[in-house]
């Protein structure tokens, strides 16, 4: 991953290990351990959904400035996943090639079920032993994300809630319920549709300007600027869409969400900014 400090542009690079869905064989191991999806850890069939899990981990790294899962072993990884996001459903665990490596099947009144092994139980059969206790996840719950950074406005708070919703959708332990790439691109956090409230006008405008770096073509790739190209014009139009939609709704008298009273004194400071 490369980051440009000048315009906040981030690029994911090095896809040398990429392969087609049709080439997937259950049981093969892919992805670095701190970014490894539950279905890969368990030896379940997997598809592009593992990339959505990986994207969720990358976004969390950018947000937290450190890995969400601070682990170096598979057992510690699955332990932190269970503690933070919950245990995969029993019907998934029953089908995993590697489930018994991390879980124990137990009898319950309602039928067989699974529980995570203790480090001591894992060490009995594991070629690589776990030393010491397994570390706790960086967060106790994904809901703790809203407490990481201080908010300066109700618009920023709404934005954080949508970011949290996107992260939860990306980090669903059940791949079948995980958000797809196309769904993620249409998520409110990406489209900024949740910021069309007139009260959020300045926050939306600033956010659109910040995100403009993702729309512009990188002139350093081919050594010349494409600012006047058709592609650039399309990108500029896409960039203006959220703000243009806002202006249309304002003139049309559309209904909007009422901001929280607790943020009114903070949001008022934004209205003092020049347009």
Buried (B, 14 or more C-beta within 10 A) or exposed (E): EEEEEEEEEEEEEEEEEEEEEEEBEBEEEBBEBBBBBBBBBBBBEBEEBBBBBBBBBBBBBEBBEEBBBBBEBBBBBBBBBBBBBEBBEBEBBEBBEBBBBBBBEEEEEEEEBBBBBBBEBBBEEBEEEBEEEBBEBBBEEBEEBEEEEEBBBBBBBBBBBBBBBBBBBBBBBBBEEBBEEEEBEEBBBEBBBBBBBEBBBBBBBEBBEEBBBEBBBEEEEEEEEBEEEEEBEEBEEEBBEBBEBBEEBBEEEEEBEEBEEEBEEBBEEBEEEEE
